[in-house]
Amino acid sequence: MGATRTRVGRVVRRPGVLGYLGALVVLGGGAALGTRAGAGVGLLAAVALGGLVLAFVALLLPRLSGSAMALVGIGGLILLANAGDGRGVFVWPGAVGLGATLATEVLWRRQEARRPPGADTARLRTFHDEAGELVERADPPAAETGRLVERLDGRSRTGVSVLRPPARLDVGGDARGPLLVALCEDTTVKRPVWSVVASEAAHPPDAEVSVRVAGIDAFLPTRSTTTLGPALAALEAFLLTGRPAEGVPWRADTEAEDLRAVFDNLG
């Protein structure tokens, strides 16, 4: 089976106080400019409400949010600039920004509600080849986990595992060369289903590459290995959601199941 792309939804970051503050400052500044230009309060309020609602709804639209937001933002500016005296245009950018910020908050809350049970009890395992030692720690910072993946050298540091029960992500190999990334969304079931990040380039079916994964030297199908960029993208999404990253090519087949065995030293 070839590589397949799995869409699991966008990884959403919470907007935070600065996001709200920035939108409100732009909206307030636009209202002040509109008032100085002679726009009535009713007009400014109506335009602001319309921009807020349209941006809020557009960003919640599945798959179409990017183009929908562009239509709302740019299209709205053009229409307002050419409608009537055009003075309502001043509050449009701030209203759209505030609507988008509110929608992002909703998307983030939905994402958090869908996180797997026990997602806040993450554990990090690293394999030290020279000592043949497995080290585990609880609740690792996301930045530290990313740095550990970046430091995989294919010799003395060859394996990192993130456990976010019931899900798990394993990364092994060389950050400057081939990496093997395996993910299971539920390791507690009788027959766990594993996926691996596939190569983004085309390779002959019999092409292999030598990779040292968690202390085990193996020849792996080149099509089932990846590089640092997709590996970090998979890690970032997994740390936030416990699920496969969107936009990363995953393969879920018998080959992926068999490849998971090279991570045995990670437990």
C-alpha positions as CSV (number, residue, x, y, z in Angstrom):
1,M,0.0,0.0,0.0
2,G,1.3,3.5,-0.8
3,A,1.6,6.4,1.5
4,T,-1.7,7.9,2.5
5,R,-2.5,11.3,3.9
6,T,-4.7,11.3,7.0
7,R,-6.6,14.4,7.8
8,V,-7.2,14.8,11.5
9,G,-8.0,18.5,11.8
10,R,-5.9,21.5,12.3
11,V,-3.6,21.8,15.3
12,V,-4.9,24.9,17.0
13,R,-3.0,27.1,19.5
14,R,-4.9,29.2,22.0
15,P,-4.9,32.9,21.0
16,G,-4.0,34.2,24.4
17,V,-4.4,37.7,25.9
18,L,-2.2,39.4,23.3
19,G,-4.4,38.1,20.5
20,Y,-7.6,39.6,22.0
21,L,-5.8,42.9,23.0
22,G,-4.4,43.4,19.5
23,A,-7.8,42.9,17.8
24,L,-9.4,45.3,20.3
25,V,-6.7,47.9,19.8
26,V,-7.2,47.8,16.0
27,L,-11.0,47.8,16.4
28,G,-10.8,50.8,18.8
29,G,-8.4,52.7,16.6
30,G,-10.6,52.1,13.6
31,A,-13.7,53.3,15.4
32,A,-11.8,56.5,16.4
33,L,-10.7,57.1,12.8
34,G,-14.2,56.4,11.5
35,T,-15.7,58.9,14.0
36,R,-13.2,61.6,13.0
37,A,-14.1,61.0,9.4
38,G,-17.8,61.6,10.3
39,A,-19.1,58.1,10.4
40,G,-22.1,57.6,12.7
41,V,-22.0,55.3,15.7
42,G,-24.8,53.1,14.2
43,L,-22.9,52.6,11.0
44,L,-19.7,51.7,12.7
45,A,-21.4,49.3,15.1
46,A,-23.3,47.6,12.3
47,V,-20.1,47.1,10.2
48,A,-18.1,45.9,13.3
49,L,-20.8,43.4,14.2
50,G,-21.0,42.1,10.6
51,G,-17.2,41.7,10.3
52,L,-17.0,39.9,13.7
53,V,-19.8,37.4,12.8
54,L,-18.6,36.7,9.3
55,A,-15.0,36.1,10.4
56,F,-16.2,33.9,13.3
57,V,-18.3,31.7,11.0
58,A,-15.8,31.6,8.2
59,L,-13.0,30.3,10.4
60,L,-15.2,27.6,11.8
61,L,-15.9,26.2,8.3
62,P,-14.1,22.9,7.8
63,R,-11.4,22.8,5.1
64,L,-12.6,26.1,3.6
65,S,-11.4,28.5,6.4
66,G,-8.4,29.9,4.6
67,S,-10.2,30.9,1.5
68,A,-13.3,31.9,3.4
69,M,-11.2,34.2,5.6
70,A,-9.5,35.8,2.6
71,L,-12.9,36.4,1.1
72,V,-14.3,38.0,4.3
73,G,-11.2,40.2,4.9
74,I,-10.3,41.4,1.4
75,G,-13.8,41.2,-0.1
76,G,-15.3,43.1,2.8
77,L,-12.8,45.9,2.5
78,I,-13.4,46.3,-1.2
79,L,-17.2,46.3,-0.7
80,L,-17.1,48.8,2.1
81,A,-14.7,51.1,0.4
82,N,-17.1,51.3,-2.6
83,A,-20.4,51.3,-0.7
84,G,-21.9,54.6,0.2
85,D,-19.3,57.0,1.6
86,G,-17.0,54.2,2.6
87,R,-16.5,55.4,6.1
88,G,-17.5,52.1,7.6
89,V,-14.3,50.5,6.3
90,F,-12.3,51.8,9.3
91,V,-13.6,49.2,11.8
92,W,-13.6,46.2,9.4
93,P,-10.0,44.9,10.0
94,G,-10.4,45.0,13.8
95,A,-13.8,43.4,13.7
96,V,-12.5,40.6,11.4
97,G,-9.5,40.1,13.7
98,L,-11.6,39.9,16.8
99,G,-14.0,37.4,15.1
100,A,-11.1,35.3,14.0
101,T,-9.7,35.4,17.5
102,L,-12.9,34.3,19.1
103,A,-13.3,31.5,16.5
104,T,-9.8,30.3,17.3
105,E,-10.7,30.1,21.0
106,V,-13.7,27.9,20.1
107,L,-11.5,25.6,17.9
108,W,-8.9,25.3,20.6
109,R,-11.6,24.3,23.2
110,R,-13.0,21.7,20.8
111,Q,-9.5,20.3,20.3
112,E,-8.9,20.1,24.0
113,A,-12.2,18.3,24.5
114,R,-11.2,15.6,22.0
115,R,-7.8,14.9,23.6
116,P,-7.3,11.3,24.6
117,P,-7.9,10.3,28.2
118,G,-4.8,10.7,30.3
119,A,-3.3,13.1,27.8
120,D,-1.9,15.2,30.6
121,T,0.2,12.4,32.0
122,A,2.8,12.3,29.2
123,R,6.0,10.4,29.6
124,L,9.2,10.7,27.7
125,R,11.6,7.8,27.1
126,T,15.1,8.1,25.6
127,F,17.5,5.3,24.7
128,H,21.2,5.8,25.4
129,D,23.1,3.3,23.1
130,E,26.5,3.4,24.8
131,A,25.0,2.3,28.2
132,G,22.1,0.3,26.7
133,E,20.0,2.4,29.1
134,L,16.4,3.5,28.9
135,V,15.6,6.7,30.7
136,E,12.0,7.8,31.5
137,R,10.7,11.1,32.9
138,A,7.2,12.5,33.3
139,D,5.6,15.6,31.8
140,P,8.5,16.7,29.6
141,P,8.4,20.2,28.1
142,A,7.5,20.2,24.4
143,A,10.6,22.2,23.5
144,E,12.8,19.7,25.3
145,T,11.2,16.8,23.5
146,G,11.8,18.5,20.1
147,R,15.4,19.1,21.0
148,L,15.9,15.5,21.8
149,V,14.6,14.5,18.4
150,E,16.9,17.0,16.8
151,R,19.9,15.5,18.7
152,L,19.3,12.0,17.4
153,D,22.7,11.1,15.8
154,G,22.3,7.6,14.6
155,R,25.1,6.4,16.9
156,S,24.8,7.1,20.6
157,R,21.3,8.7,20.6
158,T,19.0,6.8,18.4
159,G,15.5,6.6,20.1
160,V,12.9,8.9,21.6
161,S,9.4,7.8,22.7
162,V,6.5,10.0,23.9
163,L,3.7,8.2,25.7
164,R,0.5,10.1,26.0
165,P,-1.9,7.3,27.1
166,P,-3.4,5.6,25.4
167,A,-1.4,7.0,22.4
168,R,2.3,6.7,21.7
169,L,4.8,8.2,19.3
170,D,8.3,6.7,18.6
171,V,11.1,8.4,16.7
172,G,14.4,6.8,15.9
173,G,17.4,7.1,13.6
174,D,19.5,10.1,12.7
175,A,18.2,13.7,12.6
176,R,20.6,14.5,9.8
177,G,19.6,11.4,7.8
178,P,16.8,8.8,7.7
179,L,14.3,8.7,10.6
180,L,11.6,6.2,11.5
181,V,8.5,7.7,13.1
182,A,5.8,5.3,14.4
183,L,2.5,6.3,16.0
184,C,-0.4,4.4,17.7
185,E,-3.5,6.2,18.8
186,D,-4.5,3.5,21.3
187,T,-1.9,1.0,22.6
188,T,-4.4,-0.5,25.0
189,V,-6.5,-2.4,22.5
190,K,-5.8,-6.1,21.8
191,R,-4.4,-5.4,18.3
192,P,-2.9,-1.9,18.3
193,V,-2.8,-0.2,14.9
194,W,0.5,1.5,14.0
195,S,1.3,4.0,11.4
196,V,4.6,5.3,10.2
197,V,5.5,8.6,8.5
198,A,6.3,7.8,4.8
199,S,8.9,9.3,2.6
200,E,7.6,12.3,0.6
201,A,9.7,11.2,-2.4
202,A,9.1,8.2,-4.7
203,H,11.4,5.2,-4.1
204,P,11.6,1.8,-5.8
205,P,9.7,-0.9,-3.8
206,D,12.9,-2.7,-2.9
207,A,15.0,0.3,-1.9
208,E,16.4,0.1,1.6
209,V,18.4,2.3,4.0
210,S,20.5,1.4,7.0
211,V,19.1,3.0,10.2
212,R,20.0,2.5,13.8
213,V,16.8,2.8,15.9
214,A,16.9,2.6,19.7
215,G,20.1,0.6,19.6
216,I,19.0,-1.8,16.9
217,D,20.7,-1.7,13.5
218,A,18.2,-2.4,10.7
219,F,17.7,-2.1,7.0
220,L,14.4,-0.4,6.5
221,P,12.3,0.3,3.4
222,T,13.3,3.8,2.2
223,R,9.6,4.6,1.5
224,S,8.8,4.1,5.2
225,T,11.5,6.5,6.5
226,T,11.4,10.3,6.7
227,T,13.5,13.3,7.5
228,L,13.6,15.8,10.4
229,G,11.0,18.2,9.2
230,P,8.1,15.8,8.9
231,A,9.2,14.1,12.1
232,L,9.1,17.3,14.1
233,A,5.7,18.2,12.6
234,A,4.4,14.7,13.7
235,L,5.8,15.3,17.2
236,E,4.3,18.8,17.5
237,A,0.8,17.6,16.6
238,F,1.1,14.5,18.8
239,L,2.1,16.6,21.8
240,L,-0.9,18.9,21.3
241,T,-3.6,16.3,20.3
242,G,-2.3,12.8,20.7
243,R,-3.1,12.2,17.0
244,P,-1.3,12.1,13.6
245,A,-0.3,15.4,12.2
246,E,-2.3,16.8,9.3
247,G,-0.3,17.3,6.1
248,V,2.2,14.5,6.9
249,P,2.1,11.4,4.8
250,W,1.3,8.3,6.9
251,R,1.2,4.7,5.9
252,A,-0.9,2.2,7.9
253,D,-0.4,-1.3,6.6
254,T,1.3,-4.6,7.6
255,E,4.7,-3.0,6.8
256,A,4.1,-0.3,9.3
257,E,3.1,-2.9,11.9
258,D,6.3,-4.9,11.3
259,L,8.6,-1.8,11.4
260,R,7.3,-0.9,14.9
261,A,9.3,-3.9,16.2
262,V,12.6,-2.0,15.9
263,F,11.5,0.2,18.8
264,D,11.5,-2.8,21.2
265,N,14.3,-1.3,23.3
266,L,12.0,1.7,24.1
267,G,9.6,-0.7,25.9
